[in-house]
Amino acid sequence: MMIARTHSLTKLKPLISISLISQSLTPKPPSSHPTPIPKPQFQNPSTKSQPFVFSNPFSSSQPLPLSREGNYDEAATAPNLIVCPGCGVHMQDSDPKNPGFFLKPSKKDPRTYKLGPHLEPVALECEFNGALKRGFVIEPENLDDSGPNLGELGSESKPEKPVVCARCHSLRHYGRVKDTAVENLLPDFDFYHTVGRKLALASGTRSVVLMVVDAADFDGSFPKKVAKLVSDTIDEHSTAWKQGRSGNVPRVVLVVTKIDLLPSSLGPTRLEHWVRSRAREGGADKITSVHLVSAVRDWGLKNLVDDVSSLAGPRGNVWAIGAQNAGKSTLINAIGRHGGGKITHLTEAPVPGTTLGIVRVEGVLPGKTKLFDTPGLLHPHQITTRLTREEQSLVNISKELKPRTYRIKDGYSVHIAGLMRLDIEESSVDSVYVTAWASPYLPLHMGKTENASEMVEKHFGRQLQPPIGENRVKELGQWVKKEFHISGNSWDSSSVDIAAAGLGWFAVGLKGEAVLSVWTYDGIDVVLRNSLLPNRSYNFEVSGFTVSKIVSKADKASNKSQRQGEKKKKKKQTDHQKDSVTC
């Protein structure tokens, strides 16, 4: 058969591929409708007790039932309960309003669904003979019956992605939760009931606790209650072991994630010393080792995997524990990619509370070691717990931190958006250097303290965002003050930090003494600590608002409204003058 060469060879390849494969296709009967999966009973199958249900203080509706056990115990989990590999919640296809809802994807007919793009070329361009290039096409009847079929083509491509719940699908592809109303009804994760009692067992497999902490929000994300629980368990089991009784002593590995967000000028030795000091202040005095890692850049993963593998042994249990959005799921996915073993599919999103239930991950660590991803711990003292999703995206630190420094004196203040303010009440020196370390999307403002109340009334929710919108200011709570007496011995570097949980910190440098006041919303944890990043910017910010997208848009809207008001006022005056002349 002769075909006129009206197409280029590149356009001819899919036609050849289809022609060569068409004879090997065998018609298949259409797939029947998938059998619906029974709705799971939200109850631990291993016990007869009812699941814990916790009320949400910010919602008047009844909290949704939710099992946090996930697939922790394979033997105790009912065979008809499927666990979402992304967040660990039991999946069901009967109620879209309940957690774990999913729709099983229908099977695609390989003869019609994306036939061309996923097929491999029959041969390279250099392998086509001259006759074929001139327009001759080999008839399908002359093909060898042993040729490849459609099922074989592309079989060595990417592995099939697992089915996840609708919530995980929305987080992965759109960066937001599926239903905000349902999200507000989800109960908090009870760490002590779900994980704490497993760690406190005196017998059983060896346990390793990966205490995951965010480098950019160390004090805000540090799990103090977990540190105390584990430390008490270590003391109790160590005493029992010395007395010859059962004593399964857990090992604690402190993992500081997201170190790529810190400036490269900060050395690892100084950072580790600072981390150990802050961890002891937080109650973790039984740390086996400290690892500084970056999951997105694969920094420190090899040393972490080797250390955890040796501590856990061939059959141990490794628990990843940390605050919401500390980076546990991202860390586990990176370990899976780094180890070259089983690839994990945990859902990653800059949204607090992504993981809902315990997810057992096997095949990532050597031997039969099991790695468990646990739901993030809710820290009410973090300011992000009060913010909307849009506001959280502005506060979340996703790029390397850059210093923004002010040289100020008594009677002046510095705002970080509408969330935090630092006042210089008194000082023994003429100048105090204040460096703001926070998300670059947060605008700053420096001005006189006597105008601070006017800033709250006129600019919070507008030029100073978050909060987004003037109505959100009252919803965040009462604006309260905390006073600090500090001293320093150098203007060249910062001596102390004043950090707000979930937001950022002010680094203060001075050669003398000063009294500072920090304002934020009631209930937000504010701590005084040794400076994490002593270096400051040498290009000082000027008074007024910083230049940022948020401020620019707010100023633009404000100026537009002001211009419209002035035009209306001038028009009224002009009309009044015309009326006066007419009279």
C-alpha positions as CSV (number, residue, x, y, z in Angstrom):
1,M,0.0,0.0,0.0
2,M,1.4,3.4,-1.0
3,I,0.7,6.5,1.1
4,A,1.5,9.9,-0.2
5,R,4.1,11.6,2.1
6,T,2.0,14.5,3.3
7,H,3.2,14.1,6.9
8,S,6.6,14.5,8.4
9,L,8.3,11.4,9.8
10,T,7.7,12.7,13.4
11,K,3.9,12.8,12.7
12,L,4.1,9.4,11.1
13,K,5.5,7.6,14.2
14,P,2.2,7.4,16.1
15,L,0.5,6.1,13.0
16,I,3.1,3.4,12.6
17,S,2.9,2.4,16.3
18,I,-0.9,2.1,16.1
19,S,-0.6,0.1,12.9
20,L,1.9,-2.4,14.3
21,I,0.0,-2.9,17.5
22,S,-3.6,-3.0,16.2
23,Q,-3.4,-6.7,15.3
24,S,-2.3,-7.8,18.7
25,L,-5.2,-6.2,20.4
26,T,-7.9,-8.6,21.7
27,P,-11.3,-7.2,22.5
28,K,-12.1,-7.3,26.3
29,P,-15.5,-7.3,27.8
30,P,-16.3,-4.0,29.6
31,S,-15.4,-4.0,33.2
32,S,-18.2,-4.4,35.6
33,H,-19.1,-1.7,38.1
34,P,-16.7,-1.9,41.1
35,T,-18.1,-3.4,44.2
36,P,-18.6,-0.7,46.8
37,I,-16.4,-0.9,49.8
38,P,-18.3,-1.3,53.0
39,K,-18.3,1.8,55.2
40,P,-15.7,1.2,57.9
41,Q,-16.7,1.1,61.6
42,F,-14.7,3.8,63.2
43,Q,-13.5,1.6,66.0
44,N,-10.3,-0.2,66.9
45,P,-11.0,-3.8,66.0
46,S,-8.6,-5.1,68.6
47,T,-10.7,-3.7,71.5
48,K,-14.4,-3.4,72.3
49,S,-14.2,0.2,73.6
50,Q,-15.7,3.0,71.7
51,P,-13.4,5.4,69.9
52,F,-12.5,8.7,71.5
53,V,-14.4,11.7,70.1
54,F,-13.1,15.2,70.9
55,S,-15.1,18.3,70.7
56,N,-13.9,21.3,68.7
57,P,-14.2,24.6,70.7
58,F,-14.6,26.6,67.5
59,S,-17.5,24.7,66.1
60,S,-21.1,24.3,67.3
61,S,-21.6,21.1,65.3
62,Q,-21.0,17.6,66.5
63,P,-17.5,16.4,65.8
64,L,-17.1,13.6,63.2
65,P,-16.1,10.1,64.3
66,L,-12.5,9.4,63.3
67,S,-10.2,6.5,64.1
68,R,-6.6,7.5,64.5
69,E,-5.2,3.9,64.5
70,G,-4.7,3.9,60.8
71,N,-2.9,0.7,59.7
72,Y,-0.7,0.5,62.8
73,D,-1.6,-3.1,63.6
74,E,-2.0,-5.2,60.5
75,A,-3.3,-8.2,62.5
76,A,-5.9,-6.2,64.3
77,T,-7.1,-4.3,61.3
78,A,-10.2,-5.7,59.6
79,P,-9.5,-6.9,56.0
80,N,-12.4,-4.8,54.6
81,L,-10.9,-1.6,56.0
82,I,-8.7,0.2,53.5
83,V,-6.4,2.9,54.8
84,C,-5.5,5.9,52.7
85,P,-1.8,5.7,51.9
86,G,-1.6,9.5,52.0
87,C,-3.0,10.5,55.4
88,G,-3.8,7.2,57.2
89,V,-7.6,7.6,57.5
90,H,-9.9,4.7,56.9
91,M,-11.4,5.0,53.5
92,Q,-15.1,4.8,52.6
93,D,-17.2,5.5,49.5
94,S,-20.7,6.0,51.1
95,D,-20.6,9.5,52.7
96,P,-18.8,12.4,51.1
97,K,-19.1,14.4,54.4
98,N,-17.2,11.9,56.4
99,P,-13.4,11.6,56.5
100,G,-11.8,9.1,54.0
101,F,-14.3,9.5,51.2
102,F,-13.0,8.4,47.8
103,L,-14.2,7.4,44.4
104,K,-12.6,4.3,43.0
105,P,-11.3,5.3,39.5
106,S,-13.0,3.4,36.6
107,K,-10.8,1.2,34.4
108,K,-9.8,2.9,31.2
109,D,-9.9,1.0,27.9
110,P,-6.2,0.9,26.7
111,R,-7.4,1.0,23.1
112,T,-8.9,4.4,23.4
113,Y,-7.5,6.1,26.5
114,K,-4.4,8.2,25.7
115,L,-3.3,5.7,23.1
116,G,-0.6,7.7,21.5
117,P,1.3,9.6,24.3
118,H,2.1,6.7,26.6
119,L,3.4,4.3,23.8
120,E,7.0,3.7,23.2
121,P,8.3,4.4,19.7
122,V,8.8,1.3,17.6
123,A,12.4,2.3,16.6
124,L,14.7,5.3,16.5
125,E,14.5,7.6,13.5
126,C,17.9,6.3,12.2
127,E,16.5,2.7,12.1
128,F,13.9,3.5,9.5
129,N,14.9,2.4,6.0
130,G,14.8,4.6,2.9
131,A,11.7,2.9,1.5
132,L,9.7,3.7,4.6
133,K,10.9,7.3,4.6
134,R,9.6,7.5,1.0
135,G,6.1,6.5,2.0
136,F,6.0,2.7,2.1
137,V,4.2,1.3,5.1
138,I,4.5,-2.5,6.0
139,E,1.2,-4.2,6.0
140,P,0.1,-5.4,9.5
141,E,-0.5,-8.9,8.1
142,N,3.2,-9.3,7.5
143,L,4.0,-8.7,11.1
144,D,5.3,-11.5,13.3
145,D,2.7,-12.7,15.7
146,S,5.2,-12.6,18.5
147,G,5.4,-8.8,18.4
148,P,4.7,-6.8,21.6
149,N,1.2,-6.2,22.7
150,L,-0.3,-3.2,24.3
151,G,-0.1,-4.5,27.8
152,E,3.6,-5.0,27.5
153,L,4.3,-1.5,26.1
154,G,5.1,0.9,28.9
155,S,5.0,-1.7,31.6
156,E,8.4,-0.6,32.8
157,S,7.4,3.0,33.1
158,K,6.3,4.7,36.3
159,P,4.7,2.6,39.0
160,E,1.0,2.8,39.4
161,K,0.0,5.5,41.9
162,P,-2.2,4.4,44.8
163,V,-5.7,5.6,45.2
164,V,-6.0,8.2,47.9
165,C,-9.0,9.9,49.6
166,A,-10.7,13.0,48.1
167,R,-9.1,15.2,50.8
168,C,-5.5,14.0,49.9
169,H,-6.3,14.4,46.2
170,S,-7.3,18.0,46.8
171,L,-4.3,18.8,48.9
172,R,-1.9,17.2,46.4
173,H,-3.2,18.9,43.3
174,Y,-4.8,22.1,44.5
175,G,-3.0,22.8,47.8
176,R,-6.2,23.1,49.8
177,V,-8.6,20.9,51.7
178,K,-11.6,19.5,50.0
179,D,-14.3,20.8,52.4
180,T,-13.4,23.5,55.0
181,A,-16.6,22.9,56.9
182,V,-15.8,19.2,57.4
183,E,-12.2,20.1,58.3
184,N,-13.4,22.2,61.2
185,L,-15.2,19.1,62.6
186,L,-12.2,16.8,62.7
187,P,-11.2,15.9,66.2
188,D,-7.8,16.6,67.6
189,F,-5.2,13.8,67.6
190,D,-4.9,12.3,71.1
191,F,-1.2,11.4,71.2
192,Y,-1.2,9.9,74.6
193,H,-4.0,7.4,73.9
194,T,-3.0,6.5,70.4
195,V,0.9,6.6,70.5
196,G,1.9,7.2,74.0
197,R,0.5,4.0,75.4
198,K,2.4,2.0,72.7
199,L,5.7,3.7,73.5
200,A,5.1,3.1,77.3
201,L,5.0,-0.7,76.8
202,A,7.7,-2.3,78.9
203,S,8.1,-5.2,76.5
204,G,7.9,-5.7,72.8
205,T,10.0,-4.5,69.8
206,R,12.6,-1.8,70.2
207,S,11.2,1.7,69.7
208,V,13.0,4.7,68.2
209,V,11.3,8.2,68.5
210,L,12.0,10.6,65.6
211,M,11.2,13.9,67.3
212,V,10.8,16.2,64.2
213,V,11.1,19.9,64.8
214,D,11.0,22.8,62.3
215,A,14.2,24.7,62.1
216,A,12.5,28.0,61.3
217,D,10.1,27.7,64.2
218,F,12.0,25.6,66.7
219,D,10.4,26.6,70.0
220,G,6.9,26.8,68.4
221,S,7.1,23.3,66.9
222,F,9.1,21.6,69.7
223,P,6.8,18.9,71.3
224,K,7.4,19.6,75.0
225,K,4.8,17.2,76.3
226,V,6.1,14.4,74.1
227,A,9.6,15.1,75.3
228,K,8.5,14.8,78.9
229,L,6.5,11.6,78.3
230,V,9.5,9.9,76.5
231,S,12.0,11.1,79.1
232,D,9.8,9.8,82.0
233,T,9.4,6.4,80.1
234,I,13.2,6.2,79.6
235,D,13.8,6.8,83.3
236,E,11.2,4.2,84.4
237,H,12.3,1.5,81.9
238,S,16.0,2.1,82.6
239,T,15.4,1.5,86.3
240,A,13.4,-1.7,85.5
241,W,16.0,-3.0,83.2
242,K,18.8,-2.5,85.7
243,Q,16.7,-4.5,88.2
244,G,16.3,-7.4,85.8
245,R,12.7,-6.7,84.9
246,S,11.3,-5.9,81.4
247,G,12.4,-2.5,80.3
248,N,12.0,-1.5,76.7
249,V,14.0,1.8,76.7
250,P,13.1,4.0,73.7
251,R,15.8,5.9,71.8
252,V,15.2,9.6,71.0
253,V,16.5,11.0,67.7
254,L,16.0,14.8,67.4
255,V,15.5,15.6,63.7
256,V,15.7,19.3,62.8
257,T,14.0,19.7,59.4
258,K,13.9,22.5,56.8
259,I,17.5,23.7,57.5
260,D,17.6,24.9,53.9
261,L,15.4,27.8,55.1
262,L,18.2,29.1,57.4
263,P,20.9,31.3,55.9
264,S,24.0,29.5,54.7
265,S,26.1,31.7,57.0
266,L,24.9,29.6,59.9
267,G,27.4,26.7,60.5
268,P,26.2,23.2,61.4
269,T,28.4,23.1,64.6
270,R,26.9,26.2,66.0
271,L,23.4,25.2,65.0
272,E,23.7,21.8,66.6
273,H,25.0,23.4,69.9
274,W,22.1,25.8,69.8
275,V,19.5,23.0,69.1
276,R,20.8,20.9,72.0
277,S,20.6,23.8,74.4
278,R,17.0,24.7,73.3
279,A,16.0,21.0,73.5
280,R,17.2,20.7,77.1
281,E,15.1,23.8,77.9
282,G,12.1,22.1,76.3
283,G,12.5,19.0,78.5
284,A,14.3,16.6,76.1
285,D,17.3,15.7,78.3
286,K,17.5,12.0,77.0
287,I,18.5,12.7,73.4
288,T,20.4,9.9,71.7
289,S,21.5,11.9,68.7
290,V,20.7,15.1,66.7
291,H,20.4,15.3,62.9
292,L,20.1,18.4,60.8
293,V,18.3,17.6,57.5
294,S,16.6,19.1,54.5
295,A,14.1,16.7,52.9
296,V,13.8,18.9,49.7
297,R,17.6,19.0,49.2
298,D,18.5,15.6,50.6
299,W,20.9,17.1,53.2
300,G,21.8,14.7,56.0
301,L,19.4,11.9,55.0
302,K,22.1,9.2,54.7
303,N,23.5,9.8,58.2
304,L,19.9,9.9,59.5
305,V,18.9,6.6,57.9
306,D,22.1,4.8,59.0
307,D,21.8,6.0,62.6
308,V,18.1,5.1,62.8
309,S,18.7,1.7,61.3
310,S,21.4,0.8,63.8
311,L,19.3,2.1,66.7
312,A,16.1,0.3,65.7
313,G,17.7,-3.0,64.7
314,P,16.2,-5.4,62.1
315,R,12.7,-5.5,63.7
316,G,12.2,-2.2,65.5
317,N,9.5,0.4,65.3
318,V,10.3,3.9,64.4
319,W,7.8,6.7,65.3
320,A,7.9,10.1,63.5
321,I,6.4,12.6,65.9
322,G,6.1,16.3,65.7
323,A,3.9,19.4,65.5
324,Q,1.5,20.0,62.6
325,N,3.3,21.1,59.4
326,A,6.8,20.3,60.9
327,G,7.6,18.2,57.9
328,K,7.2,14.6,59.0
329,S,5.5,13.3,55.9
330,T,7.9,15.1,53.6
331,L,10.8,13.7,55.6
332,I,9.5,10.1,55.3
333,N,8.9,10.5,51.5
334,A,12.5,11.7,51.1
335,I,13.9,8.8,53.1
336,G,12.0,6.4,50.8
337,R,13.4,8.1,47.7
338,H,16.9,8.2,49.2
339,G,17.0,4.6,50.3
340,G,16.0,3.3,46.9
341,G,13.5,0.9,48.4
342,K,9.8,1.2,48.6
343,I,8.6,4.6,47.5
344,T,6.1,6.2,49.9
345,H,3.1,8.2,48.9
346,L,2.4,10.3,52.0
347,T,0.5,13.5,51.3
348,E,2.6,16.6,51.5
349,A,1.0,20.1,51.8
350,P,1.7,23.3,53.6
351,V,-1.5,22.8,55.5
352,P,-1.5,22.0,59.2
353,G,-3.0,18.6,60.1
354,T,-2.4,16.9,56.7
355,T,-2.0,13.4,58.3
356,L,-5.1,12.1,60.0
357,G,-4.2,8.6,61.1
358,I,-1.1,6.5,61.8
359,V,0.4,5.3,58.5
360,R,2.7,2.2,58.7
361,V,5.5,2.4,56.1
362,E,7.4,-0.8,55.4
363,G,10.3,-1.4,53.1
364,V,11.9,2.0,53.6
365,L,14.3,1.0,56.3
366,P,16.5,-2.1,56.2
367,G,15.1,-5.5,57.4
368,K,11.6,-5.6,58.9
369,T,11.8,-2.2,60.6
370,K,8.5,-0.4,60.5
371,L,8.3,3.4,60.1
372,F,5.1,5.1,61.4
373,D,4.0,8.5,60.3
374,T,1.7,10.0,63.0
375,P,-0.7,12.9,62.8
376,G,0.7,16.3,63.6
377,L,0.3,17.5,67.2
378,L,-1.9,20.5,67.6
379,H,0.0,23.4,69.3
380,P,-2.7,26.0,70.3
381,H,0.1,28.4,71.3
382,Q,1.1,28.7,67.6
383,I,-0.4,31.7,65.9
384,T,-1.0,29.6,62.7
385,T,-3.8,27.7,64.5
386,R,-5.9,30.9,64.5
387,L,-5.3,31.8,60.9
388,T,-7.3,31.0,57.7
389,R,-5.7,28.9,54.9
390,E,-4.9,32.1,53.0
391,E,-3.3,33.8,56.0
392,Q,-1.3,30.6,56.8
393,S,0.2,30.7,53.2
394,L,1.5,34.1,53.9
395,V,3.0,33.3,57.3
396,N,4.5,29.9,56.2
397,I,8.2,30.2,55.6
398,S,8.9,28.6,52.2
399,K,12.1,30.4,51.1
400,E,15.5,31.0,52.7
401,L,15.1,33.6,55.5
402,K,16.5,37.1,54.7
403,P,17.2,39.6,57.5
404,R,15.4,43.0,57.6
405,T,17.1,45.2,60.1
406,Y,16.1,48.6,61.7
407,R,18.2,51.0,63.7
408,I,15.9,52.5,66.2
409,K,15.8,54.3,69.6
410,D,13.4,54.8,72.5
411,G,9.8,55.5,71.7
412,Y,9.8,53.6,68.4
413,S,8.1,50.3,67.4
414,V,8.4,47.6,64.7
415,H,5.4,45.6,63.4
416,I,5.4,42.2,61.7
417,A,2.2,42.4,59.7
418,G,-0.8,42.7,62.1
419,L,0.5,39.8,64.3
420,M,3.4,41.1,66.4
421,R,4.9,44.4,67.6
422,L,8.1,45.3,69.4
423,D,8.4,48.5,71.4
424,I,11.6,50.1,72.7
425,E,10.5,51.3,76.1
426,E,13.8,52.2,77.7
427,S,17.4,51.8,76.8
428,S,20.8,52.9,78.1
429,V,22.1,53.5,74.6
430,D,21.1,55.7,71.7
431,S,20.6,52.9,69.2
432,V,19.2,49.4,69.2
433,Y,19.4,47.1,66.2
434,V,16.3,45.1,65.6
435,T,16.2,42.4,62.9
436,A,13.0,40.8,61.8
437,W,13.2,37.1,60.8
438,A,9.9,36.1,59.2
439,S,8.2,35.2,55.9
440,P,9.2,37.6,53.2
441,Y,5.5,37.9,52.3
442,L,4.8,39.6,55.7
443,P,5.0,43.4,55.5
444,L,6.8,45.4,58.2
445,H,6.3,48.8,59.6
446,M,8.5,51.0,61.8
447,G,7.2,54.2,63.4
448,K,6.6,56.0,66.7
449,T,5.1,54.0,69.5
450,E,2.6,56.8,70.2
451,N,1.0,56.1,66.9
452,A,0.7,52.3,67.5
453,S,-3.0,52.4,68.5
454,E,-3.7,54.3,65.2
455,M,-1.9,51.6,63.3
456,V,-4.2,49.0,64.8
457,E,-7.4,50.9,63.9
458,K,-6.4,52.1,60.4
459,H,-3.9,49.5,59.0
460,F,-4.5,46.1,60.6
461,G,-6.2,43.9,58.0
462,R,-5.2,46.3,55.2
463,Q,-1.6,47.4,54.8
464,L,-0.6,45.1,57.6
465,Q,-1.8,41.6,56.6
466,P,-2.5,39.0,58.0
467,P,-5.1,39.3,59.3
468,I,-6.8,39.7,56.0
469,G,-9.7,42.0,56.4
470,E,-10.6,44.4,59.2
471,N,-13.2,42.0,60.6
472,R,-10.5,39.4,61.3
473,V,-8.6,41.5,63.8
474,K,-11.2,41.0,66.5
475,E,-11.6,37.3,65.7
476,L,-7.9,36.6,66.5
477,G,-8.3,37.6,70.1
478,Q,-7.1,40.3,72.5
479,W,-3.9,42.3,71.9
480,V,-1.7,41.8,75.0
481,K,1.8,42.9,76.0
482,K,4.8,41.0,77.4
483,E,7.8,42.8,78.8
484,F,11.5,41.8,78.6
485,H,14.6,43.2,80.3
486,I,17.6,42.4,78.1
487,S,21.3,43.2,77.9
488,G,24.0,42.9,75.2
489,N,27.7,43.5,74.7
490,S,27.9,44.2,70.9
491,W,26.2,46.2,68.2
492,D,27.8,44.1,65.5
493,S,25.7,41.0,66.2
494,S,22.4,40.1,67.8
495,S,22.5,38.9,71.4
496,V,19.0,37.6,72.0
497,D,15.8,36.6,70.1
498,I,12.2,37.2,71.0
499,A,10.2,34.6,69.2
500,A,6.5,34.1,68.6
501,A,5.4,30.5,68.0
502,G,4.4,29.9,64.4
503,L,5.4,33.4,63.2
504,G,9.1,34.3,63.5
505,W,11.3,36.4,65.8
506,F,12.9,39.7,66.5
507,A,16.7,39.5,66.9
508,V,18.0,42.3,69.1
509,G,21.6,43.7,69.2
510,L,22.8,46.4,71.6
511,K,25.8,47.3,73.8
512,G,24.0,48.0,77.0
513,E,20.6,47.4,78.6
514,A,17.0,47.9,77.4
515,V,13.4,47.3,78.3
516,L,11.4,45.9,75.4
517,S,7.7,45.2,75.1
518,V,6.2,42.6,72.7
519,W,2.6,42.8,71.7
520,T,0.7,39.9,70.1
521,Y,-2.6,38.0,70.6
522,D,-3.5,36.5,73.9
523,G,-2.4,32.8,74.2
524,I,0.4,33.0,71.7
525,D,3.7,31.7,73.1
526,V,6.5,34.3,73.2
527,V,9.9,33.3,74.4
528,L,13.3,34.9,75.1
529,R,16.3,32.9,73.9
530,N,19.9,33.1,72.8
531,S,20.2,34.4,69.3
532,L,19.9,31.7,66.5
533,L,21.1,34.0,63.7
534,P,23.4,36.7,65.2
535,N,24.2,38.2,61.8
536,R,22.1,41.1,60.7
537,S,21.5,43.0,57.5
538,Y,23.7,46.0,56.9
539,N,21.2,47.7,54.6
540,F,18.8,49.2,57.1
541,E,15.1,49.5,56.5
542,V,13.6,53.0,56.6
543,S,10.6,54.1,58.6
544,G,7.1,53.4,57.3
545,F,5.9,50.4,55.4
546,T,8.2,47.9,53.7
547,V,7.7,47.4,50.0
548,S,5.8,44.1,49.5
549,K,3.1,42.7,47.3
550,I,0.6,42.8,50.1
551,V,1.4,46.4,51.0
552,S,1.5,47.5,47.4
553,K,-2.0,46.0,46.7
554,A,-3.4,47.5,49.9
555,D,-1.9,50.9,49.3
556,K,-3.2,50.8,45.7
557,A,-6.7,50.0,46.9
558,S,-6.5,52.6,49.6
559,N,-5.2,55.3,47.2
560,K,-7.8,54.4,44.6
561,S,-10.6,54.7,47.2
562,Q,-9.1,58.0,48.4
563,R,-8.8,59.4,44.9
564,Q,-12.4,58.5,44.2
565,G,-13.5,60.2,47.4
566,E,-11.6,63.3,46.4
567,K,-13.2,63.3,42.9
568,K,-16.6,63.1,44.4
569,K,-15.8,65.9,46.9
570,K,-14.5,68.1,44.1
571,K,-17.6,67.3,41.9
572,K,-19.9,68.3,44.8
573,Q,-18.0,71.5,45.3
574,T,-18.2,72.3,41.5
575,D,-21.9,71.5,41.4
576,H,-22.5,73.7,44.4
577,Q,-20.6,76.6,42.8
578,K,-22.6,76.3,39.6
579,D,-25.8,76.3,41.6
580,S,-24.7,79.4,43.4
581,V,-23.8,81.2,40.1
582,T,-27.2,80.2,38.6
583,C,-29.0,81.7,41.7
